[in-house]
Amino acid sequence: MKHIIFSVIAFTAFVMAANAQVDRNYIYRVSRGEITYTEPQAKKTTVGSVLGSLVTAAAGSNTEQHPEFADNVRNAIAGAIGSARRLNVVDGQFLPGELTEGEEALTYDGSIGSISCTSQNTTTKDDKGVSHTKIQYRATIAITVNIKDVRTDQIVKTISIGSGEYDYSWIETPEKAISNAIDRMRATITRQLNLAWPMYASIVEGNTAKKDKQKEVYIDLGESMGAFKGMTFNVYTVLTVAGKEAKKEIGRLKITEVMGDDISLCKVTKGGVEIKQNIDSGATLLITSTN
């Protein structure tokens, strides 16, 4: 009988821990909104712009818009949002009244400002002094994406990407240049959303320590919630000040081994002394992902 009671208690504790893990790492459903595209208007012709065009033409440089890739960009945006660990893009729209009690959902919309590709003629000489000219390309995509709360229609996150988000390596075809720009845009969106909705964890036990410094710890985040080797975290102490939660960063962790559905081994990469002091004192530590 005692064994049965203990098993029930253990199972209940396991379910409560699992539910807490899911609650703090809530997966939001996200409905697709409209991503508009309006091709940029040609700049007003002035003496300066004419001279500038002549200079770029002489240099063999030319920039063109590519509206035919607008659907590719829209699909990449949806894929980028769906690739964020705590966001799941679904078909259809949500109405606030259709959400169940306690359910949270998001939607997104935005705009494509430009899909541009610049070509450049490059001339080089071989070891025999013969000149060779080739055309190379680089592309940039400018977008704005708004993530909104379905219940309130308030914007909770805006992502704006312009030319500064891209490298300027030259590629051999315009199609490959635009594909490269789309891939970089997609990665940037996913990275920003993972930072906006990080994964949360707790240190469940210290592992190795050296003198007064913690070297390794176990956290309660594992394969079931998408943890992976190399995943990094900030470590915070949590205080309540005037009824409000305040946190202070004291260290950093990096997963070295995912050991199960809800446990991973981490290396302490910063703040080993403070982390050990807080573990030893039983203080509450907050762990949030950074990648």
C-alpha positions as CSV (number, residue, x, y, z in Angstrom):
1,M,0.0,0.0,0.0
2,K,2.8,2.3,0.9
3,H,4.4,1.6,-2.5
4,I,1.2,2.5,-4.3
5,I,0.8,5.8,-2.4
6,F,4.4,6.7,-3.1
7,S,3.9,5.9,-6.8
8,V,0.9,8.1,-6.9
9,I,2.7,11.0,-5.2
10,A,5.7,10.5,-7.5
11,F,3.5,10.4,-10.6
12,T,1.6,13.5,-9.5
13,A,4.9,15.4,-8.8
14,F,6.1,14.3,-12.3
15,V,2.9,15.6,-14.0
16,M,3.1,18.9,-12.1
17,A,6.7,19.4,-13.1
18,A,5.9,18.5,-16.7
19,N,2.9,20.9,-16.7
20,A,5.1,23.7,-15.2
21,Q,7.7,23.1,-17.9
22,V,5.0,23.4,-20.7
23,D,3.4,26.4,-19.1
24,R,6.5,28.5,-18.9
25,N,7.5,27.4,-22.4
26,Y,4.0,27.9,-23.8
27,I,3.8,27.2,-27.6
28,Y,1.8,29.9,-29.3
29,R,-0.3,29.2,-32.3
30,V,0.3,31.9,-34.9
31,S,-2.1,32.6,-37.8
32,R,-0.9,34.0,-41.1
33,G,-1.7,37.6,-41.9
34,E,-1.2,39.7,-45.0
35,I,2.3,40.6,-46.1
36,T,1.8,43.4,-48.7
37,Y,4.3,44.3,-51.4
38,T,4.3,47.6,-53.3
39,E,7.2,48.0,-55.7
40,P,9.2,51.1,-54.8
41,Q,8.5,54.1,-56.9
42,A,11.2,55.4,-59.2
43,K,13.1,58.3,-57.7
44,K,12.4,61.7,-59.0
45,T,14.8,62.6,-61.8
46,T,17.3,65.4,-60.9
47,V,20.6,66.6,-62.3
48,G,22.3,64.8,-59.4
49,S,20.4,61.6,-60.0
50,V,21.2,61.6,-63.7
51,L,24.9,62.2,-63.0
52,G,24.8,59.4,-60.4
53,S,23.2,57.0,-62.9
54,L,25.9,57.9,-65.5
55,V,28.6,57.1,-62.9
56,T,27.2,53.8,-61.9
57,A,26.6,52.8,-65.5
58,A,30.2,53.6,-66.3
59,A,31.2,51.4,-63.5
60,G,29.0,48.6,-64.8
61,S,26.7,48.7,-61.7
62,N,22.9,48.4,-61.9
63,T,20.1,47.8,-59.3
64,E,16.7,46.3,-60.2
65,Q,13.6,45.3,-58.2
66,H,12.4,41.7,-58.5
67,P,8.7,41.6,-57.6
68,E,8.4,38.1,-59.0
69,F,10.1,36.8,-55.8
70,A,7.4,38.4,-53.5
71,D,5.7,35.0,-52.8
72,N,9.0,33.4,-52.0
73,V,9.6,36.1,-49.4
74,R,6.1,35.7,-48.0
75,N,6.6,31.9,-47.7
76,A,10.0,32.4,-46.1
77,I,8.6,34.8,-43.5
78,A,5.9,32.2,-42.6
79,G,8.7,29.5,-42.4
80,A,10.9,31.7,-40.3
81,I,8.1,32.3,-37.7
82,G,7.2,28.7,-37.6
83,S,10.8,27.7,-37.0
84,A,11.0,29.7,-33.8
85,R,10.9,27.3,-30.9
86,R,7.8,28.6,-29.2
87,L,5.8,29.7,-32.2
88,N,3.7,27.4,-34.5
89,V,2.2,28.9,-37.7
90,V,-1.2,27.4,-38.6
91,D,-3.7,27.9,-41.3
92,G,-6.8,29.9,-40.8
93,Q,-7.6,32.9,-38.6
94,F,-8.4,33.2,-34.9
95,L,-11.1,35.3,-33.5
96,P,-10.8,36.3,-29.8
97,G,-14.2,34.7,-29.0
98,E,-13.0,31.4,-30.4
99,L,-10.1,31.0,-28.0
100,T,-10.6,28.8,-25.0
101,E,-10.1,30.1,-21.5
102,G,-6.4,30.6,-20.8
103,E,-5.4,30.0,-24.4
104,E,-3.1,32.5,-26.1
105,A,-2.6,33.0,-29.8
106,L,-0.8,35.4,-32.1
107,T,-1.1,36.6,-35.7
108,Y,1.2,38.5,-38.0
109,D,1.1,40.9,-40.8
110,G,3.6,43.3,-42.4
111,S,5.1,44.6,-45.6
112,I,7.8,44.0,-48.1
113,G,9.6,47.2,-48.9
114,S,11.9,46.0,-51.6
115,I,13.5,43.0,-53.2
116,S,16.5,44.4,-55.0
117,C,19.4,42.9,-56.8
118,T,22.5,44.9,-57.8
119,S,24.8,43.7,-60.6
120,Q,28.4,44.7,-61.0
121,N,31.0,44.2,-63.7
122,T,34.3,43.0,-62.4
123,T,37.4,43.0,-64.6
124,T,40.5,41.0,-63.7
125,K,43.7,40.1,-65.6
126,D,45.2,36.6,-65.7
127,D,48.9,35.8,-65.4
128,K,49.3,36.5,-69.2
129,G,47.8,40.0,-68.9
130,V,44.6,39.1,-70.6
131,S,41.5,40.9,-69.2
132,H,38.4,39.0,-68.2
133,T,35.1,40.6,-67.3
134,K,32.3,38.9,-65.3
135,I,29.0,40.1,-63.8
136,Q,28.3,39.4,-60.2
137,Y,25.2,40.1,-58.0
138,R,24.2,40.9,-54.5
139,A,20.6,41.2,-53.2
140,T,18.8,42.8,-50.3
141,I,15.3,42.4,-49.0
142,A,13.6,45.1,-46.8
143,I,10.7,43.9,-44.7
144,T,8.7,44.8,-41.6
145,V,6.8,42.1,-39.7
146,N,4.4,42.8,-36.8
147,I,3.5,40.0,-34.4
148,K,0.2,40.7,-32.7
149,D,-1.8,39.4,-29.7
150,V,-5.1,38.0,-31.1
151,R,-7.1,39.0,-28.1
152,T,-6.0,42.6,-28.0
153,D,-4.7,43.2,-31.6
154,Q,-1.7,44.9,-30.0
155,I,1.7,44.6,-31.5
156,V,3.9,42.6,-29.2
157,K,7.0,42.3,-31.5
158,T,8.1,44.2,-34.6
159,I,10.9,42.9,-36.8
160,S,12.4,45.3,-39.4
161,I,15.1,44.1,-41.7
162,G,16.9,46.3,-44.2
163,S,20.1,46.4,-46.1
164,G,22.2,46.4,-43.0
165,E,21.2,42.8,-42.2
166,Y,23.1,41.4,-45.2
167,D,26.7,40.8,-46.1
168,Y,27.9,42.1,-49.4
169,S,29.6,39.2,-50.9
170,W,29.1,39.0,-54.7
171,I,27.4,35.9,-56.2
172,E,27.5,34.6,-59.7
173,T,23.7,34.7,-60.6
174,P,20.8,37.0,-59.5
175,E,18.7,34.0,-58.6
176,K,21.4,32.8,-56.2
177,A,21.9,36.3,-54.8
178,I,18.2,36.6,-54.0
179,S,18.0,33.1,-52.6
180,N,21.0,34.0,-50.3
181,A,19.2,37.2,-49.2
182,I,16.0,35.2,-48.4
183,D,17.9,32.6,-46.4
184,R,19.6,35.4,-44.3
185,M,16.3,37.2,-43.8
186,R,14.7,34.0,-42.6
187,A,17.5,33.2,-40.2
188,T,17.4,36.8,-38.8
189,I,13.6,36.5,-38.2
190,T,13.9,33.2,-36.4
191,R,16.8,34.4,-34.3
192,Q,14.9,37.5,-33.2
193,L,11.8,35.6,-32.3
194,N,13.8,33.0,-30.3
195,L,15.2,35.9,-28.3
196,A,11.7,37.5,-27.9
197,W,10.2,34.2,-26.7
198,P,13.1,32.4,-25.0
199,M,13.0,28.9,-23.5
200,Y,13.0,28.9,-19.7
201,A,14.6,26.4,-17.4
202,S,15.8,25.9,-13.8
203,I,19.0,24.5,-12.4
204,V,17.9,21.2,-10.7
205,E,21.3,20.2,-9.4
206,G,24.9,21.2,-9.4
207,N,27.3,18.7,-10.9
208,T,31.1,19.3,-10.8
209,A,32.6,22.2,-8.9
210,K,36.1,23.3,-8.1
211,K,36.7,25.0,-4.8
212,D,34.3,27.9,-4.8
213,K,33.4,27.8,-8.5
214,Q,30.6,25.8,-10.2
215,K,31.8,24.0,-13.3
216,E,28.7,22.1,-14.4
217,V,25.0,22.0,-13.6
218,Y,21.9,20.1,-14.7
219,I,18.9,22.0,-16.0
220,D,15.3,20.7,-16.4
221,L,15.1,21.3,-20.2
222,G,15.7,18.5,-22.6
223,E,14.8,17.0,-25.9
224,S,11.0,17.2,-25.6
225,M,11.3,21.0,-25.6
226,G,13.8,21.3,-28.3
227,A,17.0,21.6,-26.3
228,F,20.2,20.9,-28.2
229,K,23.9,20.6,-27.7
230,G,25.5,24.1,-27.8
231,M,22.3,25.9,-26.7
232,T,23.3,28.8,-24.4
233,F,21.5,30.5,-21.5
234,N,21.8,33.5,-19.2
235,V,21.5,32.9,-15.5
236,Y,19.6,35.4,-13.3
237,T,18.8,35.8,-9.7
238,V,15.2,36.7,-9.1
239,L,14.1,39.1,-6.4
240,T,10.8,40.7,-5.5
241,V,11.0,44.4,-5.0
242,A,7.9,46.3,-4.0
243,G,5.7,43.5,-5.3
244,K,7.5,43.4,-8.6
245,E,9.9,40.8,-10.0
246,A,13.5,42.0,-10.5
247,K,16.3,40.0,-12.0
248,K,20.1,40.3,-12.2
249,E,22.3,38.4,-14.6
250,I,25.0,36.4,-12.7
251,G,26.3,33.9,-15.3
252,R,25.9,31.9,-18.4
253,L,25.5,28.2,-19.4
254,K,26.0,26.1,-22.4
255,I,24.5,22.6,-23.0
256,T,27.2,20.0,-23.5
257,E,24.8,17.0,-23.4
258,V,21.1,16.5,-23.8
259,M,20.4,13.6,-21.4
260,G,16.7,13.1,-21.7
261,D,13.3,14.6,-22.4
262,D,13.6,17.1,-19.5
263,I,17.2,17.2,-18.4
264,S,20.5,18.4,-19.9
265,L,24.0,18.8,-18.6
266,C,25.5,22.3,-19.0
267,K,28.9,23.8,-18.7
268,V,29.1,27.0,-16.7
269,T,30.8,29.5,-19.0
270,K,30.6,32.6,-16.8
271,G,29.8,33.4,-13.2
272,G,30.8,30.1,-11.6
273,V,31.4,31.6,-8.2
274,E,28.0,33.4,-8.0
275,I,26.1,30.4,-9.4
276,K,27.6,28.1,-6.8
277,Q,26.9,30.5,-4.0
278,N,23.2,30.7,-5.0
279,I,22.9,26.9,-5.5
280,D,24.4,26.4,-2.0
281,S,22.0,28.9,-0.5
282,G,19.0,27.5,-2.2
283,A,18.2,30.7,-4.0
284,T,15.8,30.8,-7.0
285,L,17.7,31.1,-10.3
286,L,16.0,31.9,-13.6
287,I,17.6,30.4,-16.8
288,T,16.7,31.8,-20.2
289,S,17.9,30.8,-23.7
290,T,20.0,33.1,-25.8
291,N,20.1,31.3,-29.1
